[in-house]
Every structure is written in C-alpha cells, then in structure tokens.
Amino acid sequence: MVSIFAATFVAPIALGLMLRLDVPHFVLGLLIVPFMVVIKSSADNVRNVLFSAVIGHRQARNLALRFDRALNTMSHGLVMLGPDGRVVVANSKAAKVLGFEVPNRLLGRSLHAVLMRGVAGGLLSQRDSRYAESQLTRALSDDRDLKLQLRAGDGRYFELTARSGHEELGVVTFEEITARVEAEERIRHMARFDSLTDLPNRAWFHELVAEQVSGGDPERQCALAVFDLDDFKSINDTLGHPVGDGLIFAVGEKLSAIASDDVIVSRFGGDEFMLFFNSIGSEKELTVVLDRIFADLNGYVDVSGHALRVQMSAGAVISNVGNTEVDDMIVKADLALYKAKESGKNGWRLFEAKMNAAFRNRQMLKADLRGAVEARSLRVVYQPIVAMNSMRIASCEALCRWDHPELGPVSPAVFIPLAEEMGIISDISELVLEQATNACVKWPGDICVSVNLSAKDFHNRDVVEKVRNALERSGLAPHRLEVEVTETALLDDKSSTGKFLNEIKALGVR
C-alpha cells in the first residue's frame, strides 16, 4: 500500500518540484525521496510486527486448543494449583470424578474444597480426606513427589500423585487403578493359595504358622497333622486326572470347613493336606479332634458320576510352641504318616521318638542300596523250575540278592520296595537281565532263564531296549529268555504294558 502511494502520489510531486529549476524547490523534491523511503521502511516493520502478532496469536490459540484437547482426553484426573493453593487448571476427568459438569467449576477452589467435594459425593471418607490433604499438602510444600493409594466408598481404588511444578505450581493427578489392584490381588492370591482347592499352599502355610507361633503363650502346645489320600494314584490311572482333581476338591472342601483362627488348613500338593492346630491342650484332645475329622472325611463322594470312597491316612505330632520348628514338625508328622500307611492305611498315628531312629535307619539303607546298585554288587541266584512230565530242569528263575556289608543278607521284600520308591528298580532289572542272560548262555541249550520285571519297568519304552541289549551282548537265543510280569504292572496301565510285552515277544522272548 505504501509503495503504491509513493508511486502514484509522492513521486510526481517530487518530480514536479525538481522541474521548477530553482534551488529551494529542487532541494525539497530531493528530500521527499528519502523521507518516503523511511516511511516505507517503517510501514514494512509495522506490517511485519502486526503479521507476527497475528500468527503468534493463532499459534498460541492452536497450542491452547491442543493442550486443552490433550488435557481433557487424559485417562486420569488432573488439577493444577497456583501459589495460593487454589485450582488454576482442571480437566474433564477430574470434574467427572468429583461430580462437576465442567472443569471450570473446579477453578478457584482450594485442595481442601476439592477433597471435601469427594467426601460429599461418597467418594472419600472424612478420615481419608484429611489424610490425603495432609500428605499432599506436605509433599507439595516440601517440593517432593508423592503417590497415595485410597479406596473409594464404592469399592474403587484411586492413586493420587502430587508433583511440584514451576513457578510454585503444584500438580495433583488421580487415576482409577481398580483393575490394577484387582490384578495384583489375583496374582498375590495365586502365589499364596492352591488353584484347585483355594486352600493356602505350602509357602503361605509356613508364613501363617510362623505368625501363629510368634504370639500368645510360648508354653502352650500346638499340633501338626499331615493327611494323605489312600490309593489316590489308582483313581488317577483308572478314572483320569479330572476325576482325581474332583476328589481332591471334595476333600479340600470338607477340610476347609475345619479352618478357623486357630486351625490352618493347607494343601501341600498332590493328595497331601496339612493341618496346624495353634493350641492343643493334650494328646487326648488331639485324639478327639483327629477322630472327629476322620469321621467327617470317611464316606463316599460323587465326582462326575463316580461314587468314590474317601479313605485317608494321617500322621500327627505335638510340640511346645516355644520350641516349634515347622519343618521339623512336618518331617515328624510324615514319619507318623508312613507308619499309619504301613499299619494298614485308613487311620492315623501320633509321632513317637522311636520313629526317628527307624527313619534314619531307612534313609541309611536307601543310601547303601543306591551305592550297591551303582557298584553293581548285587548278585543273582537261580531257582530251578522242574518240568513235571520229565522231572528235568526246564528253566531257572533269576532272583536278586543283596548282601549288606554290615547287616548281612537283606530280604528282597525289604530292598525291592525301597528301590521302587527311590526310582532305581529299572537299574536293578537291567543288572539282573545282564547277569541272567550271561549265565544262561553257558547252560545246556534246552534250559531257559526267567526274569521278573517290575511294574515300574513298563513306565517307559526303555524296557524293550534293555531286553534287546541283554540278548545282543550275551549272545543268548531269545527263545531261552522268559519274562515274567507282576499283576500290578498289568493293572497299572494295561495298554502300555501290553504294547511293550508285544514288542518284547516280537524279539522272540517267551
């Protein structure tokens, strides 16, 4: 605009003055030119300033709109406090949580007034409001961050966060964390409780018992009992694990009815349950309690249409609270449980000191048996089997014998069950197969050797390979080897046992 004005109006005037050809008018015409240059420059500067101001205002407005949009789409509420402790900024989430229609209704209110609004809406109790106000105010004045978790009156959980800002402004945010708290609680519950029965698990049982024995009269007596389902494995094997789980659940439900402030009931895993009695007056009182529990447990339960009989064995121990070691009590209760099962099951035994010695002897015998198997010092003897029609020896049964260096000969009725319990019975079977085939190959050609295999041998396919390897290494003709299987092996898993027997028979073994 200034350039057009100079070109159409000022320039002709300056030119006209200079054409008058007298000195004053000529000088005046010359002076008009720089004057117009200065005016144009000033006008350009003013235009640039105004243009920048307009652009800046527009940018500021856009920035404010973006800030407002971001503020009001936050997932948590936010209020910003000024130097006087009153709200200068609030977002829609904050207004909604506190029961306001628009955020502007929060402006100018103190932190106390904001929290009291939460009390009026039933969001906070008076006590929680006072506590939150004191903690948040102190954190903001001390220029430190703070996180505070509160439970609302409707059961929701909120996390309040205080942060000091610039220019003495403080920011308080509050976010609903109900889902997070519930997830954490579920994880905590899963870590402490058995997923099937919802009873305390082993780790949580230890903590609960430790808490119980740490209080009260240290001279009082407490008791611990371990319960174990009899023949539970056969239920799992014959009816399936879902039915077995159903039985565990039913037993857990019955035992959970016993739980109280002084009785802790736990599932330790498998078919084993643990009960801790915080106060037991005498052995007679414990007898009455356990007999009553057995009476309640015994009977039939319906699981998926199967009428299953609940039959349990238990071991118990009484201890002085002042001398209580939970792990030690568990070991002693387990020893008593072992004796109860040894005595015919479906009953319970109280721990006796002599059980400790029996346990130690049993553990030593296990260690010695493992050493004998590893050293291959077990020997095989042969019992002739005579054919009735010819009265001649038709075959010999291979029998394993163990000569203990201190105890002398140990009966197979003792060490074979131990080997099965330890999981080394297959090693013994392999040793007997090897020695029996090596011996038989040296006998007259019409005499065979018979080897007994345990039910445990048929739990994996290795049994077929062991028979094949023994035949190949000894050079014994397969028809001269007889394999005998216990009835237990056939009952445990008919399908797999039959499959392995057919594979062994395919080798030519009788």
Buried (B, 14 or more C-beta within 10 A) or exposed (E): EBEEBBEEEBBEEBEEBBEEEEEEBBEBBEEBBEEBEEBBEEBEEEEEEEEEEEEEEEEEEEEEEEEBEEBBEBEBBBBBBBEEBBBBBBBBBBBEBBEBEEBEBBBEBBBEEBBBBBBEBEBBBEEBBBBBBEBBBEBBEEEEEBEBEBBBEEEBBBBBBBBBEEEEBBBBBBBBBBEEBEEEEEEEEEEBBBEEBEBBBBEBBBEBBEEBBEEEEEEBBBBBBBBBBBEBEEBBBBBEEEBBBBBBBBBBEBBBEBBEEEBBBBBBEEBBBBBBBBBBEEEEBBEEBBEEBBEEBEEEBEBEEBEBEBBBBBBBBBBEBEEBEBEEBBBBBBBBBBBBBEEEBBBBBBBEEEBEEBBEEBEEBBEBBBEBBEEEEBBBEBEEBEEEEEEEBBBBBBBBEBEBEEEEEBEBEBBBEBBBEBEBBBBBBBBBBBBBBBBBBEBEEEBBBBBBBBBBBBBEEBBBEBBBBBBEEBEBBBEBBBBEBBEEBBEBBEEBBEBBBEBBEEBEBB
